[in-house]
C-alpha cells in the first residue's frame, strides 16, 4: 500500500455523505438529526460515546479510533460538551457538537479514513507525508460534515438566502442549525456571483495549505489576486489567531488593499474577513463587496 497521499484516489467525499443520508435518515427533515444516524449504523460496528477518559483537556473535541476488525469508535469530549447531546443548551455549542459528530462520521465513512492499515501507514511518524496528509484528511472530513448537515439537494437557489456572503451564511446556518464554519465551507462551493475565497493555513507553520474561491472571485481580475506566496495582513483576524489569540473571528476592511495590495476596484468596495481555528488549521473566509456597476466583468 502507498504511504504517499498523492497516490490515494481523488474522490469527492461529499458523495459519501449523500450516500450515508440515503442509507439512513434521508433528507426530508431539516435540520438533519445527525445523532439519529447513529441508531442506523451500530450494526456496522460504529459506536459513539461521550467521555472524559480519552481527553486531557478541551483542546480536542472528539476522536475516532479504528480497529483491525473494522470497528470504528467515536469518542466525544464530555469535558467540553457535557455528558450527552441533551446536556448542551447553548446554541453555539450545540451546533459545534453537531459538526463535530458529522466530522467524525466522515472519518468512519470516507474509505481511506476508515481503513485501518491505510491510516497506520499514512500517519506513521516516519512517513515524510504524514503531516500534509493529516491536513488533507481533516479538510475532507470537514467537507463531508458540511454536506451531511447541509445536503446540496435541499438548498435550492442560493440567491434566496441573501445578497452577500454573511447574510447567506447566517440564513443557511439558521435553517440547518449549523455553525458558521460548517456553513461557510458549504457556501463557498455554491457561490458563483459573490467574490469569496476560503483559505486553509497550518496553525503551527503559518503556511497556506490550500485555498478555494468562487467563480466571481476568479473572474473579478482588478488586483484581486491570491496564491500560496501571498502576504497575510498583519492586522487581520487570521494574523491574530496565528499569534495564539482566539477571541474574535470577524473584521471589516474599508480598504481591500490591506489584503490585496494591487487592488484597483471601486472606491466604495470593502472586504469582510472571518477566521476560525479548526483543529490544526486556521480557516479564513474573505469576501469582497463591490456594488459598482458591472463590477464582476472588469
ROKOLFI-361984 format. One record per residue (C-alpha): z, y, x; residue in three letters. Coordinates in steps of 0.02 Angstrom, whole numbers, plus 50000, padded with zeros to 5 digits. Layout:
BEGIN
ZYXAla ...
***
This chain:
BEGIN
500005000050000Unk 499705017950055Unk 501025029850121Unk 499835044650108Unk 499895054249941Unk 498075059249962Unk 497585041149933Unk 498505039549768Unk 497405040249612Unk 497065057849549Unk 497625057049367Unk 498015069149227Unk 499845065049197Unk 499785073749028Unk 498865058548962Unk 500395047748994Unk 501465059648892Unk 500205059048750Unk 500215040048755Unk 502115039348753Unk 502185050448598Unk 500845039948514Unk 501805023848550Unk 503485030648491Unk 503885045548378Unk 502185053748358Unk 501895072448341Unk 502105075648155Unk 503845083148175Unk 504045098648284Unk 505115101448386Unk 504905084548470Unk 506535074748466Unk 506455068848646Unk 508105059548631Unk 507415049048488Unk 506105042348608Unk 507495033148699Unk 507775021948548Unk 505995015348563Unk 505955011648749Unk 507555001948782Unk 506574985848764Unk 505524991648912Unk 507074991849021Unk 507305010749014Unk 509055017248980Unk 509875034348982Unk 511695038949012Unk 512705054949029Unk 513875052749178Unk 514785062049316Unk 514875047349437Unk 513125049649508Unk 513285068149548Unk 514375077749669Unk 514115094649585Unk 512995104449465Unk 511555106749587Unk 510675091149521Unk 510345089249335Unk 509765071149323Unk 509085056549423Unk 508055041249384Unk 508425025149477Unk 507145011149492Unk 507474992949525Unk 506364979249593Unk 506354970249424Unk 505614985349333Unk 507204992649262Unk 507245011649251Unk 508915020249227Unk 509065038849188Unk 510715047249228Unk 511055064849160Unk 512385075549243Unk 513845077049122Unk 514685089449241Unk 513325101749194Unk 512815096849017Unk 514345088448941Unk 514635070548886Unk 513185069748763Unk 511745079948692Unk 512835083548540Unk 514085092348655Unk 512785105548702Unk 512975120448587Unk 512175133848696Unk 510325135548651Unk 509775138948830Unk 510685123848899Unk 510065112948755Unk 508265117448794Unk 508625114648978Unk 509275097248940Unk 507775092948832Unk 506625097348975Unk 507715087849100Unk 507595071848997Unk 505715074248970Unk 505515076649158Unk 506455060549195Unk 505415051249068Unk 503925057049170Unk 504655047749319Unk 504785032449207Unk 503025032849135Unk 501905040249269Unk 501355023849352Unk 501565029149534Unk 503285036449496Unk 503885020749409Unk 503265008649543Unk 504745003449650Unk 503764998949806Unk 502675014549799Unk 504195025749791Unk 505055016549933Unk 503545019050045Unk 503105036849994Unk 504875043850007Unk 505425034550162Unk 506175046750289Unk 504975040550422Unk 503465045050315Unk 502705061450376Unk 502045064750199Unk 503695061750111Unk 504185079850082Unk 502465085150022Unk 502395070249906Unk 504115074349834Unk 503475091449780Unk 501915083849703Unk 502975070949614Unk 504155084049540Unk 502715095149485Unk 501865080349399Unk 503485076249308Unk 503605094549252Unk 501815093849187Unk 502205077649095Unk 503765085549018Unk 502805100848959Unk 501515090048871Unk 502845078748796Unk 503825093348722Unk 502305104048679Unk 500885092148633Unk 499205100648656Unk 498565093048494Unk 499875102748394Unk 499675120148467Unk 498075126148384Unk 497355142848440Unk 498405150848574Unk 497995168348507Unk 499095165448355Unk 500655166148464Unk 500415183648534Unk 499345195548635Unk 500175193848806Unk 500955180248912Unk 502765184848874Unk 502505185448686Unk 501545169148683Unk 502865160148787Unk 504295166848682Unk 503485161648517Unk 503005144348578Unk 504755142048652Unk 505495145848482Unk 504335134148388Unk 504515119448508Unk 506335122548561Unk 505835122948744Unk 506405132748897Unk 505405147348966Unk 504905137149120Unk 504285122149021Unk 503325133248902Unk 502575144249037Unk 501935128949132Unk 501025123648974Unk 500375140848927Unk 499585143949098Unk 498485128749070Unk 497915135048900Unk 497615153348934Unk 495865159948961Unk 495895178448920Unk 497565183448997Unk 497715187249183Unk 499055175049237Unk 499445164449390Unk 500775151049420Unk 501365148749600Unk 502475134849667Unk 503485138049826Unk 504535126849938Unk 506265134549914Unk 506765129950092Unk 505245134550196Unk 504635148250076Unk 502875141350093Unk 501635140849949Unk 501385122949891Unk 500075125849756Unk 499505138249625Unk 498535138049462Unk 497795152949373Unk 496975156849206Unk 495105159249186Unk 495365177849161Unk 496325179449324Unk 494915171049418Unk 493595182549344Unk 494545199049349Unk 493995202549529Unk 494715220249550Unk 495775216149701Unk 496725202649606Unk 496585190249749Unk 497825176649795Unk 497835162049917Unk 499065152150024Unk 499155166150152Unk 499565179850027Unk 501135190150062Unk 502605189149942Unk 503265206249890Unk 504965208849971Unk 505695217349817Unk 505185203549697Unk 506245191349597Unk 505395177549696Unk 505975185149859Unk 507735186749790Unk 507755168249744Unk 507155163949918Unk 508665173049988Unk 509845162549882Unk 510095174049733Unk 509805166349562Unk 510405178449428Unk 508815187549375Unk 507155179949327Unk 506075194249263Unk 505395210349337Unk 504065222849285Unk 502975232249411Unk 502115248249360Unk 501075246749518Unk 500215229749536Unk 499915234049719Unk 501685228149756Unk 501005210449742Unk 499135213949760Unk 498875227449894Unk 496985228449864Unk 497135230949676Unk 495995244749610Unk 496055242049423Unk 496545254049285Unk 497965266349324Unk 498905260649169Unk 498905242349221Unk 500585234249258Unk 501225217449319Unk 502545205749248Unk 503455192949357Unk 504515178249303Unk 505265166949436Unk 506405151649424Unk 507235139449543Unk 506715122049484Unk 507425108349594Unk 506745110449772Unk 505445122849712Unk 505315140849657Unk 504045143149518Unk 503345160549491Unk 502265167149349Unk 501315183449371Unk 500415192049227Unk 499315207349248Unk 499175218049092Unk 497655229449092Unk 497165236348923Unk 495685246548986Unk 494035243248900Unk 493035228848972Unk 494445225649097Unk 494055207149109Unk 492245209749158Unk 492355221949304Unk 
***
